[in-house]
């Protein structure tokens, strides 16, 4: 299985507790996801975030309806959490979120390790461009929200 990595970092002019607090609300994931994915959290709110928490979603990927379930495999407020796909469109999805305070700024870092059905060619043509677009949207939305 070929594994791919995507990394990004964004500096926000807010304190780490405020930024992590936003990410601690699973409902905010809908806000950070591009509308073209038709993404909705199915797990009833409020969701208590902790290691072991499972969250179910639905979305449309290239027009195909998909159910996704993830598990919070690490929860270390306000510095880090990890979500892993249990069921969904990827062969593997491991997303590590880290938050680093720098004076009055917070660096929001994402590292995604993933594998796709169809391997390198499907990743190059479909998945990697989608992942870049999703995180570009996410960065713009975070900049707007934390202005």
Secondary structure, DSSP 8 states (H G I E B T S, - for coil): ---EEEEEEEEESS-HHHHHHHHT-TTHHHHHS-GGG--EE-S-SS---STT-EEEEEEEETTEEEEEEEEEEEEETTTEEEEEEEESSSSEEEEEEEEEEETTEEEEEEEEEEE-TTHHHHIIIIIHHHHHHHHHHHHHHHHHHT-
